[in-house]
Amino acid sequence: MAKLASVVDAPAGTPEGKIATIFFDPRCPYCHKAFDALHGRIAARWVPVAVLGEPEDGNRLAAGILTAADPVAALKATFEGKGGMSGEIGAETAAKLAENFEAFASIFAASPALRPGVPTMFVPRPDGRVAIMVGYEPGDDAKMRAVLAGS
């Protein structure tokens, strides 16, 4: 998952085993709440996927985030309704967004017990296993910290 097009919101030098991977749709209010709760508190790789509403609209916003000079600031601005890209999406960015969507879809195809949704968070445990959390509710950030710590 580290090879997917994403925005890494983590201090430089954070070990890979301490970075959560979060699939999100830039239009998702629950993803926005997760970002607000996690930003600056839990290292995360934010992987955009357009799964809500019209895909073209979501992909435009995702492309704006991925191609910004400061992707973390663009992610924050998009969630706050203060940013977003309009217009055409370049072929390279479109291919990366398609790869993100394929990865997201294949995760749920391989795990029929999981119900697809965003955000979908993959939280690494100290023993190398990964906890999967679908959706976001207040307090999930504390659960993520517990998983990262091995509880």
C-alpha positions as CSV (number, residue, x, y, z in Angstrom):
1,M,0.0,0.0,0.0
2,A,3.0,2.3,0.5
3,K,3.3,2.5,-3.3
4,L,-0.1,3.9,-3.9
5,A,-0.6,7.6,-4.7
6,S,-1.1,9.2,-1.3
7,V,-0.4,12.1,1.0
8,V,1.8,11.2,3.9
9,D,1.0,13.2,7.0
10,A,3.8,12.1,9.3
11,P,6.9,13.5,10.8
12,A,10.0,12.8,8.7
13,G,11.7,9.6,9.7
14,T,8.5,7.9,11.1
15,P,9.1,4.2,10.7
16,E,6.8,2.5,8.2
17,G,5.4,0.3,10.9
18,K,4.0,3.3,12.7
19,I,2.1,4.8,9.8
20,A,-1.6,4.1,9.3
21,T,-2.9,3.8,5.8
22,I,-6.3,5.4,5.3
23,F,-8.4,5.2,2.1
24,F,-10.6,8.3,1.9
25,D,-13.0,10.1,-0.4
26,P,-12.3,13.9,-0.4
27,R,-16.1,14.5,-0.2
28,C,-16.7,12.2,2.8
29,P,-17.7,13.9,6.0
30,Y,-16.5,11.0,8.1
31,C,-13.1,11.1,6.4
32,H,-13.0,14.9,7.3
33,K,-13.7,14.0,10.9
34,A,-11.0,11.4,10.9
35,F,-8.5,13.8,9.4
36,D,-9.4,16.5,12.1
37,A,-8.9,13.9,14.9
38,L,-5.7,12.4,13.5
39,H,-3.8,15.3,11.9
40,G,-0.7,16.0,13.9
41,R,-1.5,13.2,16.3
42,I,-1.2,9.9,14.4
43,A,1.1,9.4,11.4
44,A,-1.0,8.5,8.4
45,R,-0.8,7.9,4.7
46,W,-4.0,9.2,3.1
47,V,-4.9,7.3,-0.1
48,P,-7.7,9.1,-2.1
49,V,-10.4,7.0,-3.8
50,A,-13.6,8.4,-5.4
51,V,-16.2,6.1,-4.2
52,L,-19.0,8.5,-3.2
53,G,-21.2,10.2,-5.8
54,E,-19.9,11.1,-9.2
55,P,-16.4,9.6,-9.6
56,E,-15.2,12.5,-11.8
57,D,-15.9,15.1,-9.1
58,G,-14.1,13.1,-6.5
59,N,-11.1,12.4,-8.8
60,R,-10.8,16.1,-9.6
61,L,-10.5,16.9,-5.9
62,A,-8.1,14.0,-5.3
63,A,-5.9,15.1,-8.2
64,G,-5.8,18.6,-6.7
65,I,-4.6,17.2,-3.4
66,L,-2.0,14.8,-5.0
67,T,-0.5,17.4,-7.3
68,A,-0.4,20.3,-4.8
69,A,2.9,21.9,-3.8
70,D,1.9,21.1,-0.2
71,P,-0.4,18.0,-0.3
72,V,-1.2,18.0,3.4
73,A,-2.3,21.6,3.3
74,A,-4.4,20.8,0.2
75,L,-6.0,17.8,1.9
76,K,-6.9,20.0,4.9
77,A,-8.2,22.8,2.6
78,T,-10.3,20.3,0.6
79,F,-11.9,18.9,3.8
80,E,-12.6,22.5,4.9
81,G,-14.2,23.3,1.6
82,K,-11.5,25.9,0.8
83,G,-9.8,24.1,-2.0
84,G,-10.0,21.6,-4.8
85,M,-8.9,21.3,-8.3
86,S,-11.1,21.8,-11.3
87,G,-10.5,21.0,-14.9
88,E,-8.8,18.1,-16.6
89,I,-6.9,15.4,-14.7
90,G,-3.6,14.4,-16.3
91,A,-3.1,10.9,-17.6
92,E,-0.5,10.0,-15.0
93,T,-2.6,11.2,-12.1
94,A,-5.7,9.5,-13.6
95,A,-3.7,6.2,-13.7
96,K,-2.6,6.6,-10.1
97,L,-6.2,7.3,-9.0
98,A,-7.4,4.2,-10.9
99,E,-4.7,2.1,-9.2
100,N,-5.9,3.4,-5.8
101,F,-9.5,2.5,-6.6
102,E,-8.4,-1.0,-7.8
103,A,-6.5,-1.6,-4.6
104,F,-9.5,-0.4,-2.5
105,A,-11.9,-2.6,-4.5
106,S,-9.6,-5.7,-4.3
107,I,-9.3,-5.4,-0.5
108,F,-13.1,-5.7,-0.1
109,A,-13.4,-8.4,-2.8
110,A,-10.8,-10.5,-0.9
111,S,-12.6,-9.8,2.5
112,P,-16.3,-10.3,1.9
113,A,-17.0,-10.0,5.7
114,L,-15.9,-6.4,5.5
115,R,-18.5,-3.9,4.3
116,P,-16.9,-1.3,1.9
117,G,-16.8,2.2,3.3
118,V,-14.6,5.3,3.8
119,P,-12.6,6.0,5.6
120,T,-11.0,2.5,5.7
121,M,-8.0,2.5,8.0
122,F,-5.2,0.0,8.1
123,V,-3.4,0.4,11.5
124,P,-0.1,-1.5,11.9
125,R,0.4,-3.4,15.1
126,P,3.9,-3.8,16.7
127,D,3.8,-7.5,15.9
128,G,3.5,-6.8,12.1
129,R,-0.2,-7.6,11.9
130,V,-2.7,-4.9,10.7
131,A,-6.0,-3.9,12.3
132,I,-8.7,-2.8,9.8
133,M,-11.2,-0.2,10.8
134,V,-14.0,0.9,8.4
135,G,-15.8,4.1,9.1
136,Y,-15.0,6.7,11.7
137,E,-16.7,7.5,15.0
138,P,-15.5,9.9,17.7
139,G,-13.0,8.0,19.9
140,D,-11.6,5.9,17.0
141,D,-8.4,7.9,17.3
142,A,-7.8,6.5,20.8
143,K,-8.5,3.0,19.4
144,M,-5.9,3.6,16.7
145,R,-3.3,4.7,19.3
146,A,-4.0,1.6,21.3
147,V,-3.4,-0.6,18.2
148,L,-0.2,1.2,17.3
149,A,1.0,0.7,20.9
150,G,0.1,-3.1,20.8
151,S,-2.9,-3.0,23.1
